[in-house]
Amino acid sequence: MAQEASEKLAGITGELEALPLEKACRYYRNYLDAFQIDLPMAVCFVNRVLDANVPDLPDEPRALLEHAIRSAVHLANFDPSILGLGLSSGIAPGAQGLLKVLEGTHVEQDVFEQLRKSSFKFQGDDIRTICEKVLARHPMAVRYADLLLNLDFFEGSPPSQAFAGFRCPKVLSPLWNKRLFNHAAGLGDMEAAFALWQDVAPLADDPFTLARAAEMHRWRGDTETALALYDKAIALDPRQRPFALRRRELAAPFRPDRALVADKRVSVYLYSFNKAAILGETLESLRGSDIGPARLKILLNGCTDDSLAVAGRARELFPENEVEIISLPVNVGAPAARNWLLAQPATRESEFVAFLDDDVYVQPDWLAHMLTVAESDPRIGNVGCKVVFPGRFPLLQYLYRHVSLAHPEAIRVSLPTPYQQYDIGLYDVIRETRVVMGCQHLLRTASLADAPAFDIRYSPSQIDDTDHDLQLCLAGWKVFYCGTVSCVHRQGSGTSARSRLSMASQGSILGNDVKFTYKWFDRREQLEHLDALSLHEAN
């Protein structure tokens, strides 16, 4: 397992270890409610249950343990340790022959173990070079081929040219073809996936392959087959709620009410600090979208570059909209910049306020989608969207979050995405949640009476939007995720695998985690009820 996955696993491990077994099970079920399960989460939960060393597990922990082991086996077909666990637990009885082949074709084992501990993010070039050299010497080295394909997936790339010389053992060829299909379909390279599908279809006996195949057929316009494949995936694994939500969306697609853009009073607010060129690109993207008669305000946070001139061109880009440029003499940070904009008279005169970061590309009809969601329920106080990294195959950057841990030692919100999943359509759904990302979201102005400000203790940035959403939830407002809107966010947010933030910036983010815990410490019992499952248990 790559270092990045291990780091994520370490974080989840710490949270699960802080919970008694019953709550650890709820933690896992919350994850299944939010995301398609990934390998780090499955492995982490298996370790938590086994470490409990309970001789006779109750029904729920036993069932969830079996689910996690089965998921791990499906997600890591060529990992002997996981296959061995599946074999010993009776969940993967056919793994014995596969294990023998993997052992018989494994070479240069010490080198391989070092590579497994290396970081794809920081040592990817070295890992690639070594894998390619080993495969050139040993064309049947399956585990090196598997590791190289994992690296290709991490980097968002089709299979390396080095696979031209790979000679997969005949007995493993069907499984390897399935692996290649899941690589292509998991990236969103649907043409490549479809070219493999005819041979792989008879082997599609797990929910992950079936769900990816469903999205491949949806991409081809065959909704009927997509629905049938999701039905099979759900039958195999009804615990993974994203499959059911996606099937529901495909069966009855969300339709935005485009008239709302003209009918509703909306203000669009941006704030920026020394990103003149990127700000200009964001404004160009915004011009290509339908914002109707919305007011536009741009706050420059003590900028010393060409941002004032760039912002001033917004008047030419939006000749029919009211545009105001606010230039502050100093950088007051993101939370204070938001508060400065919310204090404008335009806020009180608007029904909705949309915040956009200065480094995003927006979808042309984003406002219609978000307003339609907001208008579906007067208690919806905030609507966010799907956020992805730029690239040929967009990697998910942020979907939604809930409270994952409310413990005397720490309070945490859940991860914003599953590990290393790309935007293939699975999360193109509408659902209630607890927290959405602040780089593009729509606030109902009426909700600001209960959460009038973003907390400046989180300056210069990070967590202030999370904190604000939790304030809304505890005040009785709803937060919704609108996955039919995709925002391309060019800043590697937080400490993600694609982040390029300095150590100092990451330290500031981690410091805000501590502030967050101490701020909410006395209300942690209330926060504990803001997990994902409680949304559905209340209905």
GUFIPA-123601 format. One line per field, with one value per residue (C-alpha): residue in one letter; chain; x, y, z. Coordinates in steps of 0.05 Angstrom, whole numbers. Layout:
N
r: A:...
c: A:...
X: X:...
Y: Y:...
Z: Z:...
END
This chain:
539
r: M:A:Q:E:A:S:E:K:L:A:G:I:T:G:E:L:E:A:L:P:L:E:K:A:C:R:Y:Y:R:N:Y:L:D:A:F:Q:I:D:L:P:M:A:V:C:F:V:N:R:V:L:D:A:N:V:P:D:L:P:D:E:P:R:A:L:L:E:H:A:I:R:S:A:V:H:L:A:N:F:D:P:S:I:L:G:L:G:L:S:S:G:I:A:P:G:A:Q:G:L:L:K:V:L:E:G:T:H:V:E:Q:D:V:F:E:Q:L:R:K:S:S:F:K:F:Q:G:D:D:I:R:T:I:C:E:K:V:L:A:R:H:P:M:A:V:R:Y:A:D:L:L:L:N:L:D:F:F:E:G:S:P:P:S:Q:A:F:A:G:F:R:C:P:K:V:L:S:P:L:W:N:K:R:L:F:N:H:A:A:G:L:G:D:M:E:A:A:F:A:L:W:Q:D:V:A:P:L:A:D:D:P:F:T:L:A:R:A:A:E:M:H:R:W:R:G:D:T:E:T:A:L:A:L:Y:D:K:A:I:A:L:D:P:R:Q:R:P:F:A:L:R:R:R:E:L:A:A:P:F:R:P:D:R:A:L:V:A:D:K:R:V:S:V:Y:L:Y:S:F:N:K:A:A:I:L:G:E:T:L:E:S:L:R:G:S:D:I:G:P:A:R:L:K:I:L:L:N:G:C:T:D:D:S:L:A:V:A:G:R:A:R:E:L:F:P:E:N:E:V:E:I:I:S:L:P:V:N:V:G:A:P:A:A:R:N:W:L:L:A:Q:P:A:T:R:E:S:E:F:V:A:F:L:D:D:D:V:Y:V:Q:P:D:W:L:A:H:M:L:T:V:A:E:S:D:P:R:I:G:N:V:G:C:K:V:V:F:P:G:R:F:P:L:L:Q:Y:L:Y:R:H:V:S:L:A:H:P:E:A:I:R:V:S:L:P:T:P:Y:Q:Q:Y:D:I:G:L:Y:D:V:I:R:E:T:R:V:V:M:G:C:Q:H:L:L:R:T:A:S:L:A:D:A:P:A:F:D:I:R:Y:S:P:S:Q:I:D:D:T:D:H:D:L:Q:L:C:L:A:G:W:K:V:F:Y:C:G:T:V:S:C:V:H:R:Q:G:S:G:T:S:A:R:S:R:L:S:M:A:S:Q:G:S:I:L:G:N:D:V:K:F:T:Y:K:W:F:D:R:R:E:Q:L:E:H:L:D:A:L:S:L:H:E:A:N
c: A:A:A:A:A:A:A:A:A:A:A:A:A:A:A:A:A:A:A:A:A:A:A:A:A:A:A:A:A:A:A:A:A:A:A:A:A:A:A:A:A:A:A:A:A:A:A:A:A:A:A:A:A:A:A:A:A:A:A:A:A:A:A:A:A:A:A:A:A:A:A:A:A:A:A:A:A:A:A:A:A:A:A:A:A:A:A:A:A:A:A:A:A:A:A:A:A:A:A:A:A:A:A:A:A:A:A:A:A:A:A:A:A:A:A:A:A:A:A:A:A:A:A:A:A:A:A:A:A:A:A:A:A:A:A:A:A:A:A:A:A:A:A:A:A:A:A:A:A:A:A:A:A:A:A:A:A:A:A:A:A:A:A:A:A:A:A:A:A:A:A:A:A:A:A:A:A:A:A:A:A:A:A:A:A:A:A:A:A:A:A:A:A:A:A:A:A:A:A:A:A:A:A:A:A:A:A:A:A:A:A:A:A:A:A:A:A:A:A:A:A:A:A:A:A:A:A:A:A:A:A:A:A:A:A:A:A:A:A:A:A:A:A:A:A:A:A:A:A:A:A:A:A:A:A:A:A:A:A:A:A:A:A:A:A:A:A:A:A:A:A:A:A:A:A:A:A:A:A:A:A:A:A:A:A:A:A:A:A:A:A:A:A:A:A:A:A:A:A:A:A:A:A:A:A:A:A:A:A:A:A:A:A:A:A:A:A:A:A:A:A:A:A:A:A:A:A:A:A:A:A:A:A:A:A:A:A:A:A:A:A:A:A:A:A:A:A:A:A:A:A:A:A:A:A:A:A:A:A:A:A:A:A:A:A:A:A:A:A:A:A:A:A:A:A:A:A:A:A:A:A:A:A:A:A:A:A:A:A:A:A:A:A:A:A:A:A:A:A:A:A:A:A:A:A:A:A:A:A:A:A:A:A:A:A:A:A:A:A:A:A:A:A:A:A:A:A:A:A:A:A:A:A:A:A:A:A:A:A:A:A:A:A:A:A:A:A:A:A:A:A:A:A:A:A:A:A:A:A:A:A:A:A:A:A:A:A:A:A:A:A:A:A:A:A:A:A:A:A:A:A:A:A:A:A:A:A:A:A:A:A:A:A:A:A:A:A:A:A:A:A:A:A:A:A:A:A:A:A:A:A:A:A:A:A:A:A:A:A:A:A:A:A:A:A:A:A:A:A:A:A:A:A:A:A:A:A:A:A
X: 0:28:50:-9:-59:-20:-24:-99:-105:-65:-114:-175:-140:-131:-204:-229:-183:-214:-283:-313:-330:-403:-386:-330:-383:-426:-364:-356:-430:-426:-370:-412:-469:-425:-376:-361:-315:-240:-182:-153:-220:-234:-165:-170:-237:-213:-153:-197:-244:-189:-149:-209:-196:-268:-277:-350:-366:-437:-476:-464:-388:-383:-425:-387:-320:-341:-362:-295:-255:-296:-289:-214:-207:-246:-204:-136:-139:-63:-44:-25:-36:-108:-122:-94:-141:-199:-179:-170:-237:-274:-293:-246:-243:-215:-155:-108:-89:-81:-35:10:18:33:85:116:123:147:218:266:223:266:263:188:176:215:173:109:130:149:106:72:68:141:177:133:188:234:180:162:235:247:182:196:267:243:188:239:281:221:161:116:128:54:61:108:58:2:43:59:-14:-31:19:-12:-80:-53:-25:-89:-57:-74:-30:45:79:120:60:73:126:87:69:13:10:-46:-85:-87:-104:-180:-168:-116:-164:-215:-162:-148:-222:-229:-168:-198:-269:-246:-208:-266:-230:-295:-273:-216:-262:-314:-261:-248:-319:-340:-286:-295:-372:-376:-328:-365:-385:-369:-404:-344:-337:-412:-418:-362:-393:-459:-427:-392:-460:-490:-434:-453:-526:-551:-588:-628:-565:-535:-596:-593:-520:-533:-588:-537:-487:-539:-562:-490:-477:-538:-496:-462:-513:-480:-502:-575:-573:-540:-591:-647:-617:-609:-681:-709:-657:-654:-679:-658:-709:-671:-723:-700:-636:-676:-730:-687:-646:-574:-507:-443:-382:-309:-247:-175:-104:-48:-75:-85:-78:-119:-172:-178:-189:-242:-279:-276:-306:-360:-377:-390:-443:-514:-519:-577:-581:-540:-498:-423:-374:-300:-259:-184:-150:-91:-66:0:0:-43:-108:-142:-136:-158:-218:-236:-245:-304:-345:-332:-344:-411:-439:-511:-494:-479:-404:-367:-293:-272:-197:-173:-105:-85:-99:-152:-156:-212:-262:-259:-263:-327:-355:-337:-376:-435:-438:-452:-523:-529:-531:-593:-626:-612:-648:-584:-509:-461:-388:-335:-261:-215:-185:-245:-276:-352:-405:-447:-513:-487:-533:-597:-579:-562:-622:-668:-641:-647:-718:-739:-741:-744:-700:-641:-590:-531:-520:-451:-426:-378:-306:-253:-180:-163:-139:-159:-189:-213:-196:-249:-225:-286:-356:-388:-373:-406:-382:-340:-314:-338:-291:-262:-193:-213:-271:-265:-306:-303:-258:-284:-275:-259:-187:-165:-232:-242:-304:-339:-410:-423:-432:-475:-533:-572:-568:-571:-505:-472:-415:-399:-338:-333:-300:-369:-432:-499:-523:-596:-592:-646:-601:-549:-592:-571:-499:-483:-407:-350:-303:-240:-201:-190:-152:-121:-161:-189:-244:-283:-333:-338:-350:-404:-442:-442:-470:-527:-541:-545:-592:-640:-619:-603:-540:-547:-498:-514:-472:-501:-455:-380:-329:-258:-215:-143:-117:-96:-140:-116:-68:-95:-52:-53:-38:23:18:81:95:80:11:-3:17:-34:-87:-69:-69:-140:-159:-138:-178:-238:-235:-230:-285:-336:-313:-373:-422:-391:-453:-494:-443:-442:-513:-490:-463:-489:-533:-574:-600:-636:-653:-694:-736
Y: 0:68:117:164:108:90:162:164:97:123:181:136:86:138:158:86:69:125:94:33:-23:-4:67:42:2:65:102:49:50:126:117:68:117:172:139:78:40:45:0:42:46:-28:-48:1:-26:-98:-81:-45:-104:-156:-115:-115:-190:-205:-281:-281:-219:-193:-197:-127:-124:-193:-174:-109:-145:-193:-135:-100:-163:-178:-106:-108:-173:-143:-79:-113:-176:-183:-168:-234:-208:-187:-250:-292:-257:-271:-344:-355:-322:-364:-303:-317:-394:-393:-350:-409:-419:-344:-339:-395:-359:-293:-326:-363:-300:-254:-229:-180:-181:-134:-81:-90:-81:-15:9:-7:39:96:156:160:235:248:187:168:176:130:78:79:71:12:-23:-15:-42:-103:-118:-114:-167:-208:-200:-243:-203:-193:-155:-104:-96:-86:-34:3:4:32:88:102:107:153:199:196:162:104:43:55:35:-13:-60:-76:-125:-153:-226:-241:-314:-348:-368:-295:-264:-259:-225:-178:-158:-142:-102:-63:-50:-23:21:52:57:82:139:156:132:102:89:46:12:-5:-37:-86:-97:-154:-200:-173:-174:-249:-235:-175:-207:-152:-85:-42:-69:-67:5:28:-11:23:92:69:51:115:153:117:138:69:86:21:-22:26:17:-59:-60:-16:-64:-120:-79:-61:-133:-154:-98:-59:-25:22:78:117:62:69:145:143:93:137:197:159:134:204:257:323:381:452:508:559:613:619:654:714:710:706:763:737:767:734:747:734:751:746:755:766:718:767:719:664:713:737:665:654:717:694:627:663:705:640:620:645:689:731:799:779:831:818:841:827:839:847:826:874:855:882:852:870:845:913:922:851:859:924:889:853:915:900:825:837:901:886:869:914:905:932:925:930:939:931:959:895:820:806:732:690:690:765:776:735:775:841:820:794:862:897:925:879:819:843:860:790:724:685:698:656:653:634:625:663:599:560:543:542:502:545:530:524:577:547:479:506:552:495:453:511:525:453:465:532:504:492:544:524:487:463:424:371:397:365:376:398:345:299:252:297:270:283:338:350:323:330:316:298:295:231:238:278:254:289:286:309:330:313:320:262:259:301:245:171:154:164:163:201:237:183:204:163:225:264:263:310:293:325:328:368:405:426:461:536:547:549:549:585:612:630:700:684:631:683:706:642:642:714:709:664:654:694:649:605:660:662:604:533:504:570:543:476:512:556:497:462:526:524:451:460:519:475:492:440:435:403:375:387:337:357:418:407:459:454:480:494:501:435:443:424:365:324:280:334:391:433:475:491:459:526:528:457:474:530:481:432:488:505:433:444:510:474:420:469:514:458:418:436:420:355:314:357:349:274:273:307:244:218:162:208:244:180:153:216:203
Z: 0:-19:34:19:34:97:121:111:145:204:214:211:257:310:308:309:367:407:400:434:386:380:359:314:277:270:244:190:172:167:117:76:77:49:1:-40:6:-8:11:68:103:95:121:178:202:197:241:291:300:302:352:398:407:424:426:406:364:366:301:276:285:254:194:183:191:136:93:102:87:25:1:12:-27:-86:-84:-78:-120:-122:-49:-15:56:40:0:57:105:58:53:128:143:91:51:-8:-11:-82:-64:-52:-125:-136:-76:-104:-170:-137:-93:-152:-195:-140:-149:-114:-52:-10:-64:-70:5:3:-56:-19:37:-10:-27:-95:-85:-71:-98:-157:-209:-171:-161:-234:-257:-211:-230:-304:-297:-257:-307:-363:-327:-303:-350:-306:-241:-227:-162:-193:-250:-200:-162:-226:-246:-177:-189:-257:-224:-170:-223:-265:-324:-371:-362:-372:-437:-395:-395:-468:-444:-385:-392:-344:-324:-363:-301:-279:-346:-335:-268:-298:-353:-300:-264:-328:-338:-267:-278:-341:-315:-247:-281:-326:-389:-414:-485:-460:-410:-462:-506:-449:-427:-471:-441:-371:-367:-348:-291:-263:-197:-148:-133:-152:-223:-233:-210:-255:-313:-298:-304:-368:-399:-373:-408:-472:-463:-444:-380:-380:-376:-324:-280:-287:-268:-207:-187:-187:-148:-95:-89:-76:-27:-2:52:3:0:-57:-105:-85:-89:-158:-183:-159:-195:-260:-256:-242:-263:-227:-270:-252:-256:-298:-287:-214:-237:-260:-207:-144:-115:-112:-95:-118:-74:-87:-46:-69:-46:-98:-151:-207:-266:-233:-211:-283:-306:-252:-274:-347:-325:-286:-347:-385:-334:-325:-263:-288:-255:-194:-160:-162:-108:-108:-45:-54:10:13:-56:-80:-150:-211:-179:-176:-252:-264:-218:-251:-318:-287:-304:-378:-369:-334:-366:-344:-272:-213:-199:-139:-123:-50:-41:31:52:88:83:137:120:90:149:158:83:82:140:106:45:86:121:55:45:-16:30:67:1:-27:-17:-30:-27:-69:-48:-100:-89:-135:-166:-193:-260:-254:-292:-339:-305:-233:-204:-231:-201:-133:-129:-148:-91:-43:-63:-52:23:60:116:70:92:49:-16:-39:-98:-122:-123:-167:-184:-255:-303:-360:-308:-251:-182:-129:-82:-37:-34:35:108:174:246:251:322:382:437:498:466:396:352:279:216:167:106:47:-4:-6:-21:-93:-129:-194:-218:-259:-242:-179:-136:-185:-135:-90:-16:53:90:146:113:41:13:16:-52:-85:-44:-38:28:43:72:123:154:171:229:264:239:222:217:198:258:251:298:236:199:149:121:128:173:177:126:162:228:197:168:236:267:216:229:305:294:255:183:131:89:20:-30:-104:-142:-209:-204:-213:-191:-215:-158:-175:-104:-72:-11:58:64:6:-39:-93:-45:-58:5:44:111:144:112:131:202:203:181:235:286:265:280:352:355:326:380:437:409:404:465:509:453:431:451:404:349:357:330:266:234:168:194:240:178:157:225:237:175
END
